[in-house]
Amino acid sequence: MTDAIERVFSNEDRIFEALNEARKLFGSRSTTEDQYDAMKKTLGFCLLYCPERLRDIVVSTLDEAAKREWFFVLYVWPKPSA
């Protein structure tokens, strides 16, 4: 199983697709908690298996996602109180 994951996330095209999807998700107010969690996991796999020359881009995207998550936590995902 690890080989299959590594094969997917070591592909540069797949990395760029994941980065593009991440930017779409943290730029949209309609993003759900589950989508955001999946995005962070995908970026984590990208970080583990990406080529060395793409590592800084993936780290920057993960950092940006972590910063923007606070916006979602405070303003988008709060549960209405009864």
C-alpha positions in Angstrom: 0.0 0.0 0.0 2.8 2.4 0.8 4.3 1.9 -2.7 0.9 2.9 -4.2 0.7 6.0 -2.1 4.3 6.9 -2.8 3.7 6.5 -6.6 0.7 8.8 -6.5 2.2 11.5 -4.4 5.7 11.5 -6.0 4.2 12.5 -9.3 4.7 16.2 -10.0 1.5 16.6 -11.9 -0.4 15.1 -8.9 1.4 17.4 -6.6 0.3 20.5 -8.6 -3.3 19.2 -8.8 -3.3 18.8 -5.0 -1.9 22.3 -4.5 -4.5 23.8 -6.9 -7.3 22.0 -5.2 -6.0 23.2 -1.8 -6.0 26.8 -2.9 -9.6 26.4 -4.2 -10.7 24.9 -0.9 -9.2 27.5 1.4 -10.4 30.2 -0.8 -14.0 29.2 -0.7 -16.5 29.8 2.1 -18.5 26.7 1.1 -15.6 24.4 2.2 -16.7 21.9 4.8 -14.7 20.7 7.8 -14.4 17.2 6.1 -13.1 18.7 2.9 -10.5 20.8 4.8 -9.4 17.8 6.8 -9.0 15.7 3.6 -7.0 18.6 2.0 -4.6 18.7 5.0 -4.1 15.0 4.8 -3.4 15.1 1.1 -0.9 17.9 1.5 0.7 15.9 4.2 1.2 13.0 1.8 2.5 15.4 -0.8 5.0 16.7 1.7 6.2 13.2 2.6 6.6 11.9 -1.0 7.1 15.0 -3.2 10.3 15.6 -5.1 12.8 17.8 -3.2 12.4 20.7 -5.5 8.7 21.0 -4.7 9.0 20.7 -1.0 9.1 24.4 -0.2 5.9 25.0 -2.3 4.1 22.2 -0.4 5.3 23.5 3.0 4.1 27.1 2.1 0.7 25.8 1.0 0.4 23.8 4.3 1.3 26.9 6.3 -1.2 29.0 4.4 -3.9 26.4 5.0 -3.2 26.3 8.7 -3.4 30.1 8.9 -6.7 30.2 7.0 -8.2 27.4 9.0 -8.8 29.9 11.8 -11.1 32.0 9.6 -13.2 28.9 8.9 -13.2 27.9 12.6 -14.3 31.3 13.7 -16.7 32.5 11.0 -17.8 29.7 8.7 -18.1 26.4 10.7 -19.6 27.6 14.0 -22.6 25.5 15.0 -25.7 27.7 15.6 -26.6 27.7 19.3 -30.1 26.8 20.2 
